[in-house]
């Protein structure tokens, strides 16, 4: 299920990351409210037109491009008959492998959130997109009538993953391959709490 990327795809990803990194660095240096799209474009070494080819506004640039499950992963999930949670976690592994994670960017995001907690709603918006994608996958198995349960499961999974990203961003000894495993362990802890009721 490996995703093939072209040179053009890799260049787009690099430019996207350079713009996001510039936005994060400027927000850390000057404060989020002082940053403009013009400042971000200048810092990234691109024109404003190029900036807007990649991002709608400075909020989008700070969040970065949200990964999406590709068609191969959705097809694999649809065909699999494994346990629901195990297959959802495997789909997340595919998603993260295809995303080519950047620890440095994750560290900048974590620093910015620590310094400017008022930005948390912006990042939770990005987390909501991931949650919705996970819920959509779960509904493939559970059926549309079970969407509320799928959304509850997806909420727990996306938060466990977000917490684990913050751990990974600040732990150079932790490999990206372990992110989903650590998130899965967090879900097991939650399962233990729920079993106590």
Beta strands, then each sheet from edge to edge (+ up, - down):
end
